[in-house]
């Protein structure tokens, strides 16, 4: 989404679009420890190479229990993903770090 949003000709800025997906979403769901990069916050972030962003074709994978299927669409351009300050993905590959937890509402 970051490669095309906001659309060309829009009055929105990339910074505004990112805040809608980060700090505003965190606030809407009551997560007071995330959504911004600041001392004492959780430090979940994606490091993105915007010029390298490229959506791949959707593909069906069968990796759910009992051979269940799901549609995935991979993307190039994500350099790293950090959760709680720990690198969990690097160039599209998992690092084995799993500092997060499932959040249920």
N, C-alpha and C positions, 0 to 999 in steps of 0.2 A: 504494500500500500504506500510506503514511503516514496517509492519511485514515481508515482503519478499523483499523489495527493499533497497539497491542494492542486486542482486542475489548472492548466494554463488559462490565464485570463481571470482567475479568481482574485478577489480582493483579500483573501486569507493568506497568511504567511505560513511557511513551513513550521516556524516556531509555534504559532497558534495551533496548527494541526497536531503537532507533537504534544502540546499541553492537553488537548482534548483526549488524547489516548493515554496520557500518563497521570499528571496531577489531578485533573478534573475527574477522571475515572476513579482514581484512588479515593478521592474525597466523596464521590457519590456512593461508594460502597463502604465508607467508614474506615478506610485504611489510613491512619494518621501517620504511620511510620514509613510511607513510601510515596512515590509519585514525583519526587524532586531529588536532585543531588545536593545534599547538604550534610554537614557533620551530624552524627547521631541517627541518621536515617538508614534504611535497610540496604541501599545500594544495589537494587536490581536494575540492570541496564543492558541494552543491546548496543554494540559498537558496529556501525553500519558504514560500508563503503558505497555511498550513493551512486557513484559512477559505475560501480560493479554490479548494481542491482539488476537482476534478471529473473523473471518468473519462468520456471520450467513447466512443461506440459503436465496436466493432472495425470495421476496414475492410481490404479487400484492396488492396494496392498492387503495381504491376508495375514495380519499379525495379531489379531484379537483372539481371545480364548475360543476354542472349538472351531478354529479356522475362519472366524468372522472377518468380514472385509470392511475396509474403510477407504475413502478417497483422500489422497494427499496431493498437495501441490508444493513442491520444494522451490526454494528461491536461493539464488546466489547473491552474495554481497554482504551477508552477515559475517563479520570478522570474528566476533565473540559475543557470548551472552554471559552475564554475571548475575548470580543470585546471592544476595547477602554478601556481596563482595567477592564471591568465589566463582571462578570460570567454570561454567557447566557445559558450554558448547564452544568449539573453536573451529572456524571455517566449515561449519555444517556438521561437524562430528562431535559426539558426546565425549566429555573428558572423564566421566565416571563420578564426578562430584554431584551430590544430590542434597544441597543444604535446605531446599524448600520443603514445604509440606502441603497437603491437600487442604483447601479452604472450603468449607461447606456453609451454605446459608440456610 
